[in-house]
Amino acid sequence: MEYLNYSLLESIDPGAYQATRPYPWIGLEGALTDAGYRELLASIPPVESFEKDFGYQRKHGQQSHDRFALEWSPEREPTLPAPWVALIRECLSPRYREILCRLYDAPACRFRFHWHYTPRGCSVSPHCDSPKKLGSHIFYFNTEADWDPSWGGETLILDDGGRLPRHTAPDFDAFGPPIRAHSLGNRSLIFTSQAHGWHGVEPVRCPEGGLRKVFIAVINKAKVQTRFLRLLHRAVAGA
């Protein structure tokens, strides 16, 4: 079974993506195959296997991003459900890597993967991602069966008009009306890390015991040597 919907992902126009404002982003419906999404949803890792990530002091005085977190590593694979291992292996494949490199106009990239589950009252304060990141691909795993849209949980694309340095700690009201990325069902969001690439999640309003669930592929810049070798490979292939 394939989990990634390659036909959809490969149909994204890199030029149109990179021209999107306030910074490059795209919301997708169906980035996972229907059957793959159902399998992943049915086998999503239980919160009991996560670490508590609460009260962590962020840089620049920004409010902590309180959630339960699970980091992927090759050593952890034996404890993960088989569909999730299969998805991560697809994400590590040359085909998915090439899709992201085209969107980010990068010769090469490296991946990290993690799950974040956010409980009632917690939020992701406005922030810009680290300069070492190219961007992120967020996959959402709440459905109408377990989540009411009035509870929030959408990633907010925020526009500071180029005013706010990334090393500050603005509130949500420092920005204009946000763009709300749809987050129910088989939805995902790809965005680029930039100096003014502000984004966040308002305090979640679900009942006690509810959780906003996401899986994130973090796309980092490759090491200089890797970028050089990738560029050389492309040049030779083109010749």
Number of C-alpha atoms within 10 A of each C-alpha: 9 14 22 20 15 15 10 14 16 16 9 15 11 17 13 12 18 17 11 12 11 16 20 21 24 17 17 19 14 16 20 23 18 14 12 20 22 17 16 20 18 11 14 17 16 10 16 8 12 16 13 14 16 13 11 10 11 11 12 12 11 17 19 17 20 20 24 20 20 21 13 15 10 7 7 11 14 9 10 15 15 13 21 19 18 17 19 18 11 16 17 15 11 9 12 17 17 17 17 23 17 16 23 23 14 16 20 23 21 16 17 15 18 15 21 21 21 24 21 17 13 20 20 21 21 26 23 20 19 13 12 12 18 24 25 22 20 22 24 23 24 21 16 9 8 12 19 14 15 9 16 17 31 19 20 20 22 24 21 15 10 10 9 16 12 18 13 14 18 20 13 18 8 13 17 11 12 15 14 17 18 19 26 21 19 22 21 24 20 20 23 22 23 17 17 20 24 24 22 22 20 18 17 21 20 21 12 9 7 16 24 24 21 19 19 20 20 19 24 19 21 19 12 10 9 15 16 14 13 17 15 13 13 12 10 9 8 7 6
